[in-house]
Amino acid sequence: MTGRIVFLIVLLGFFVGCGGGSDNGGGSDLVGTWKQDCLYIVEDETYDDVTLTFSGNSFTLTGSFSEDANCSVPVFSASQKGTFQVGAEKILTSGDTVNELDVTSTEAHVTLHDELYVELFNLGSTCNKTDWQKDVAVDVLGCDDFGPNKIYDIFKVDGNKLYLGDSSEEGVGESPDNRPTELDSDFFTKS
């Protein structure tokens, strides 16, 4: 469970994609709002709603995580804001053309909406805190439990789909030399 929150907070480096045939373009392709609606995450047995918005050189991410397939009762939610920079274009071994994407978080918050999660976070001293409360947003920027504040990712826009890098292995995305080398198969849809 905490791993999935880490995924969200550290987000922009952590998805996967399949190849496409269209040109990837640059940062202007990112501008707008992108959504993943009620995606089932097997390893956490949760359903996640995530929205990413890119404007200028800033991004905003919001997400809610539910245990029901309709995503109607979130057990926790997270938000993140910061800046991004699009880097060099490169070709992956899969043949996909992607761009580098550096993301710096300036704000990150987690809100627990379920007493069981409050208990788990308090017992685990998540972010060295034992006073987590239901429905109270907690600033988690800089908390090691939620990953680094800067992510080194890759991305590809294919029509109305945004694919981000697969950083499912530990340490991937934590330095410029250790960017993802594949795209995540899960994608965001432009809204």
N, C-alpha and C positions, 0 to 999 in steps of 0.2 A: 504494500500500500504506500509506504513512504517513498518507494522507488518511483511510483507513478507521479507523485507530487514533484519529486526531483525532476522527472521528465518534463513536467509542465513548466516549472520555474526555469529550467535550463533550456527550455523548449527548442528554440529555433534551430538547434543542431540535430533534432532527433526524430526524423521520420524516414520514409524510404520511398523509392519510386521506380516505376517501370519506365522503359524507354518510350520515346514518342517519336515524332518525326518532324516536329516543328522547331523553329529557331528559338533558342532560349532567351535571347535579348539581354538587356541589362537591368539596372535597378528600376527603370520606369515600368517594367513589367510587374513589379511587386506592388506598385501603388494601388491602394484599394483595400477592400475588406474580403477576407478569406475565411471559410468556415469548414469545420468538420462536425457534422451533426450526429450525435448519439452513436459514436463509434465504440464497438465492443473491444475491450482490451483484455485478452485472454489471461495474461500473467497476473493481472490484478483483479480479474473478475468484476470490472467496473465498466460503465458506459460513460463516455466522455463527450461533452460538447465543448469545442474550442473555437474561438474566434480570434483571428489575427488581423490587425489593421496597420498598413504602412502608409505614411504620409510624409513627404519631404525626406528627412533622414531619421524620422522617429517611428517607433512601432509601439503598439499596445496589444497585449494578449490578455484574454479573459477565458476562463474555463471553469466548468462545473463537472463534478464526478458523481455519478449515481450508481446505485446497485440495481435499478430497474431498467428494463429495455426501452422505456419511453423517456428516460432521463427526466422524470417528473419530480423526483425527490432527491436532490443533491445531498451527499454526505459531507462533501467539502467543496470549496471553490478556491480559485487562485487568480491573481492578476499580476501583470508585469508590464512595466514601461521602460523605455530606453531609446537608444539610438542604434542605427545600423549603417554599415558601409558595404557596398557591393565592390568586390575585387575582380581579379583576373578571371577570364574565361578559361576553362580547361576541358579536356575530353577524358572521360572515365574509361576504364578497361571494357566496360559494357558498350562503349560507343556513344553514350549519352554526352551531350555538351551541356556543361553546367557553369555557374559562376560561383566564386567564393563569396561568402556572406559572413561578415564579422558583426556580432551583436553584443552590445554593452547594456546591461541592465542598470537602471538608475533607481527603480522602485520595484519591490516584489512583496506581495502580501498573500497570506493563506488564511482562509476562514473555515473553521470546522462547523458543520451543521448537524452533527450526530454525536450523542453522548459517548458512544463506544469509541469513536475516533478521538474525542477529547481524552478519554481514559488512556488509550494507547499512546497518544503523543505525550501525555504527562508521565506515564510509566517509563517511556523510552527517553525522557528528558530531551525531546526533539528541540534543537536549537538551544540546548542548555536551559530549557524552560520547563518548569513543572506546574505552571499556572495557566495552561491553555484553557480557554472557555468557549462554550458553544456560542456561535454567531458573533464572535469578536475577531475582527481582522488583526492579524499579527504581521508586523514587518519582518520579513525573513531575508532581506538583502544582506549578503555577507555571511549568512549562516551556512556552515559547511554541509549540513544535512541536506541542503537544497542545491548544491553544486556551485560552480564558479559564476561570477558576475559577468564574465566575458566568454562568449562562445564563438568558436571558429567553425563555420558550417559551409555547406554548399546548397545550391537550390537550382531548380529548373521549373520554368513556367511552360506548360504545354496546353495551349488554348485557354480554357477556364480552370485548369488544374495547376496547383502549386505543389511541387514535391520538394521536400527538404532531405538533408542527409541522414543516413542510418547511423546513429551513434549508439547503438545498443551495447557495444562493448565498452568496458570501463576505460576511461581516459580519452576516448575519441571525442574530438571537438574542444579539448581543453588547451590546445596550443596550435599555432599556425601550421606546424609541421605534422600535426596529428588530426587533420580534418577527416571527415567521413570520406570513404572511397567509393561508396555506393549510395544510391537513393533509396529511401524508404518506399515501400509499396503503398502505404497509406498516403492520402493526399488531401489537400484543402481545395474547396471549390469556391471560385470568385462569386461574390453575391452582389 
